[in-house]
């Protein structure tokens, strides 16, 4: 939402909230207020980006499909060529547009998904680092530990203990 339309959108939000006082008006007035909010947002600073996501088969939508595929198959080895084929793009185009959207390559994105999932497993299920690394697709515990340290700033065991101590307070 841009600065210029922010006050107008807030007014529409308030109108929607005030409708709670008169429920009989909701079916008529609420759709109008919601429609104006949509209009203001689409015409604001992020409007072009949002409209691009709404148009069928844009690069942004293809990248969104690639991200979804990576999220569903993060434990499996992924070849960029196969990922590109799955979303009907050339590998170089996928790499370029993926980096524009996520600020990282598809393989870096998958690596972060794996590491965050492993961290979650260690924190919530009490899994040790080797088991968590294996569960998310790492074959080498030392590679998992190196990449974990690079992302989170400490080896798995130390970082998990630190997070737990902060949470327990």
N, C-alpha and C positions, 0 to 999 in steps of 0.2 A: 504494500500500500504506500503510495507516495505521500509526501508531506502535504501537498495541496488538497488531496481528497480525504486525508485522515479525519479532519473534523466532520465532514459530511458522513463518512462511514460510521463514526461514533454516534452521530445523531440517529442513523438508521438502527444501530444496535440498541440505543435507548428506546427508540420507537417500538422495537420488537419486545423489549423487556416490559415496557408500559402496557403492551397488549395483554400481559398476564392479568391486569386489572379488569379487562373487558374481554373475556374469552369468546363472546359472540362475534367480536370483530376479527379474530385471528384468521378464519378462512379467507377473508377478503383482503385485509391489510398486510398480513405477514408475507405473502408471496411478492407483493409490490416492494416492500422494504428489502427483502432478500435479493430481489432482482436488481435493485439499485446498488446494493453492496457489491454484487457480482460485477455490475457495470463499472463502478468506481475502481475496483481492484484491477479489472482487465484493462482499464484505460490508464492505470498508474504506471509507475516505474517498472514493475515486474510484468506488466501486461503482455509485452511481446513474448517473453519467455513462457508465460502460462499459455498463451494462444498457440505457441509452437508445440507444447505438450498435448494440446487438445486436437491438433490436426493429425489425421491418420498417416502413419508410415513416414514420419520425419526421422531425422538422425537422432533426435532426442528420444523418441519412442523406441528406436532400435537399441540405443544404449540402455534404456530402461529395461528392455527385454534381456539384454546381455547381463545386466546387473542381477536381474531376477534369476537368470540361469546360474550365474555364479553363486548366488545365495543358496539355491537349491542343491547345487553339486559342489560345494566348496571343499568337500573331503576328497574329491576325485581329481586326478591330474587333468589339467586343462591345457589344450593347445589353442593358441590365439586363432589359428586358421580354422579350427573346428568351431570355435565360438563365433567367429565372423561368418562362417557359412550358416550357422544356426539363425543368425539375425539378418541374413541376406546383405552382407557387406563384404568389402575386400578387407583383408587383414590390416593393411596400412590405414585405411579409412576408419576402421573400428578403433585402432590404436589412437589415432589423432582425435577423433570425436570423444572417445572414452576419457582421454586425458583432459579434454576441454571441460567435460561435465564433472569429473571426480578429482581432478588434479593428480591422478596417478594412472599407471598402466593397468590393464586387466589383471595381470599376474600379481602386481603389487596389491591391488584391491583384494584378490583372493587370499593373498598372504595375510592381510589385515583381518579379513573375515575369520580365517583359521585361528589366528592368534587371539583375537577377542573371544571367540567361542571356547578356545582352550582355557583362557583366563576365567570365563564364566564357569566352566566345568570344575576348575580347581577351587573357585570361591564357593560355589553353591553345592557341589556334590562331593567336595573333599578329595577329589582325584589327585594323584601325584602327577608331577610334570611329565614324566615319561608316558604314562597312560593317556593323559590329556592330549599330548602331542600326537601320539599314535592315533587316537580317536578322531582327530581333526585332519588326518591325512599325512602327517610327517612320518617318514620312515626312519629318520635318524634323530635320536634324542639330542645329540650335540648340535645339529643344525637347528632344531626347534629352540633349544636354549639360547643359541646365538641370536636368532631372529627375535625371540621374545625379549631378550635384553636390549636389543637395538630399538625395539618399539617402546617398551615400557621403562627402560632405564635401569633395570636390575634383573638378575636371574629370576626365573619363575618362583622358586621357593621364597626368596627374600622379598620379592615384590608382593606376593600373596600375603605373607606375614605382615608386611607393612600396611597393606590395605585393611586387613582384618584388625590390626591394632588401632587404626584410625576410626574404623566403623564402631568398634567396641568402646572406644573413647576414653 
